Amino acid sequence: MIPRIAVIITAAGLSLRMGGGKKEYLPLPGRFDGAGKPLSVLGASLLVFAALRGVETIVITHPPGGEAALREALPAPEGAGVILVPGGESRRASVQRALEALASPQVALIHDGARPWVDGELALRVAGAALEHGAAIPLLPLSETPKEHDGAGLITGHLRRGRVGLAQTPQGFLWPGILEAHRKAERREREEGFEYTDDAEVWAEFMGPVAVVPGSARNRKITFPGDLEAGPEVPPCSA
């Protein structure tokens, strides 16, 4: 069964670690849209989700005041069902703004705009697992042994490699539970100054367990200039 899906693509950050240029708007080497125009990092993700069965709405977040620059980076035409939303003070706040713009999908998929090599099969696996379990994320196994440390040079924990992994996106959640969870997270942030790392953490705190599906080594996140130049074939250097 293919659920009714809404997709949120986050692109409201400032890309400070790229050393110049907003990473989601940069051209993706070797990729072009249907008009022969170089395809941006963000545009590559947009086209994957726009072609996905069940996707009814795509919401893209952008820096406040930066809608014109975002439109320049999108494939032409944008396509039906694309909504542009200015981001908030944090990634979590930006996601909440995007969630507030949705109507009533069955599943919301939340994806980092800096992951241009996502594929539709992975997205549908996540959506199906979210429909079954309430929430699901792609998880990539570690190839090296992780250690926990105290930040001052001493190891404090010896983690089991088989029990931890790298979280990827898209992360999928039942609607409207994910919106309710974000509203509760907003209150905790305001009252305690707490910071959430991703949407799975938000769901887990207020709604319940999060299922996992196998991630993909191609589904890399662009953080530094070398990530863009290396392409999708290299093992991921960041979650």
HELIX and SHEET records of a PDB file:
HELIX    1   1 LEU A   16  MET A   18  5                                   3    
HELIX    2   2 LYS A   23  TYR A   25  5                                   3    
HELIX    3   3 VAL A   41  ALA A   50  1                                  10    
HELIX    4   4 GLU A   67  ALA A   73  1                                   7    
HELIX    5   5 ARG A   91  GLU A  100  1                                  10    
HELIX    6   6 GLY A  120  HIS A  133  1                                  14    
HELIX    7   7 ARG A  161  ARG A  163  5                                   3    
HELIX    8   8 GLY A  177  GLU A  192  1                                  16    
HELIX    9   9 ASP A  199  PHE A  206  1                                   8    
HELIX   10  10 PRO A  225  ALA A  230  1                                   6    
SHEET    1   A 7 VAL A  82  PRO A  86  0                                        
SHEET    2   A 7 VAL A  55  HIS A  62  1                                        
SHEET    3   A 7 ILE A   5  THR A  10  1                                        
SHEET    4   A 7 VAL A 107  ASP A 112  1                                        
SHEET    5   A 7 GLN A 171  LEU A 174 -1                                        
SHEET    6   A 7 ALA A 135  PRO A 141 -1                                        
SHEET    7   A 7 GLY A 165  ALA A 167 -1                                        
SHEET    1   B 7 VAL A  82  PRO A  86  0                                        
SHEET    2   B 7 VAL A  55  HIS A  62  1                                        
SHEET    3   B 7 ILE A   5  THR A  10  1                                        
SHEET    4   B 7 VAL A 107  ASP A 112  1                                        
SHEET    5   B 7 GLN A 171  LEU A 174 -1                                        
SHEET    6   B 7 ALA A 135  PRO A 141 -1                                        
SHEET    7   B 7 ALA A 211  PRO A 214  1                                        
SHEET    1   C 2 PRO A  27  PHE A  32  0                                        
SHEET    2   C 2 PRO A  38  SER A  40 -1                                        
SHEET    1   D 2 LYS A 147  HIS A 149  0                                        
SHEET    2   D 2 ILE A 155  HIS A 158 -1                                        
END                                                                             
